[in-house]
Amino acid sequence: MNLGDLVIRKSYGGDVTFRVENIVQNKAVIKGTEFRLLADSPLDDLVQVPPTRITERGQQAQIKAIESLSWLRKDRQEQSQRSGESVSGATGTWAPTPKEAGFFEVPGKVLHLDGDALYLKKSLSLYEQLRIPAEGHHIHESKMAETLYRLLPRVRPDIVVITGHDGVLKQQQGYDLYSLSSYKNSQNFVAAIQVAREYERNFDALTIVAGACQSHFEALLGTGANFASSPGRILIHALDPVYIAAKASFTSIRDTVNLSDVLNHTISGNQGMGGIETRGSFRIGMPRLQNLATLKVAPSVL
């Protein structure tokens, strides 16, 4: 078995596909290909699988991911239509484009910290597809608080995503799901949220999306996150935090993010992600700019 090999765990019935990240003696560090799951496993519990093999759970996640992206794109188009209607007073199925109506669009800017470099790359690709301004940094979970302290005054984002890897440390005797000490990284996410909330206390001025697989949902939300994982202590998809950030980015500042809508359209559902009522950060401006680069936050213009 070599680094980069795709494997499944026999003891878990092969429900999740992993990639081998490191091998130390008779154990391997493995990372989920679809889910934000980092684990270690005895080598004799792993079975190598070909790249073409997809577990039933992984297949369901891929289908749901395609549906979620389609929903986001449709929602993005509808937001642009609403922008045209609000500027021109038009109603119905047609609305002028930004160019036709002489306005421009400014989605909320995202600052994304991720403990996983590969997932960060996928996340930034999705932001780009949706034309959402985003800056991403691969940061170990233990360094996220101090990194945010430095980055927030410079980036001045509307939305912060704090994610990576987490999990319940079940090897502990008598672990408590409501104790931060029972989690791999929830305490690090809590520390990062505290820094972000000290920077901006208004929940509508800075939207915080935090957590990873099985994270301590109540602690993250109680510390100041608008959205967090995981109410059901389940595995979340690598892109679930991104979908919520994207929805917040192109929900108008006049509206609140539809909680039921956004949570049910994540890949993991409302047992994977939860949150509180939050105002969007999408704005329109007039007149239409000839040089969009003059804006400190580059808008997305359709």
Secondary structure, 3 states (H helix, E strand, C coil): CCCCCEEEEHHHCCCCCEEEEEEECCEEEEEECCECCEEEEEHHHEEECCCCCCCHHHHHHHHHHHHHHHHHHHHHHHHHHHHHHHHHCCCCCCCCCHHHHCCEEECCCEEEEECCHHHHHHHHHHHHHCCCCEEEEECCHHHHHHHHHHHHHHHCCCEEEEECCCCECCCCCCCCCCCHHHECCHHHHHHHHHHHHHHCCCCCCCEEEECCCCCCHHHHHHHCCCEECCCCCCCCECCHHHHHHHHHHCCECCCECCHHHHHHCCCCHHHCCEECCCECCEEEECCCCCCHHHCCCCCCCC
